[in-house]
Amino acid sequence: MSSRTVVKLLLVLVLGLPVLQASLVWIGGLLGAMGDATTATVLSSVNTATGVVWLVSVVALVVALAIRTLDEPREE
C-alpha cells in the first residue's frame, strides 16, 4: 500500500468512527429504555472497542502524516 492510500484509510476511520460511536450510544440507550439490557450492554462493549480503534487510528494517522512529510523531497 502506498502512503497516500494509508493516509486516506486512516482519515476515513478517524472521521467515521465517531459517527458510529454516536449511533451505538443512541441505539444502546434506546434498547436499554425498551428493557433489553443485555443488548445494550453488548453495544456498550462494542462502543468501547470502537473508541480504542479510533484512538489507535488517530495516532497512526499522525505517524503516517509525519512519515509522508519526511519522505517528500526537500525544496531548495
MOFEN-V724910 format. One record per run of one state. SS is the DSSP state (H for helix, E for strand, L for the rest). FROM is the first residue (numbers start at 1). TO is the last residue. If there is no record, write none. Layout:
SS/FROM/TO
SS/FROM/TO
//
This chain:
L/1/2
H/3/33
L/34/36
H/37/71
L/72/76
//
